[in-house]
C-alpha cells in the first residue's frame, strides 16, 4: 500500500465511510488525482465513488483537456 493510502486509511479508521457513497472532486491536478486513486484503492465493493469535475470554461483548451482527462480517469 502506498504511504499516502495508508495515511488516509489510518485517518478514517473507525468510520464506516466505506459503506456510503463518496464524492471526490477532481480537477485533474496531481493532488486531486492522488486523492481519487487512494479512495479507489481503499474502496470496498459495498461502497460507491462518484467523481465530480466542474468545467469553469475559463481556460479554453486547457480546461477541455482537464475535463477529458478526468472523465477518462473516472472510467
Phi, psi and omega in degrees: 000137178294145180304324178296317178297320178297320178298316179295315179302317180295315181296329183263003179301137180091349177256140180271046184293339183281353179261011182234172174278129177253140174245123179246120177280123185235117179275336187109352177281168186299320184292315181287329176292319177298318178298314179300315180296322179292315179299318179297318181295327182269354185290146175249162185296342181276000181243172182228139178240125177253131177261124180247132177222135178244121179268107182285341181074020185259345187241019174058231184297328179296319178292323176298319179295319177300314181298317180294320178297313181296320178298315179294320179296320181295328180288000000 
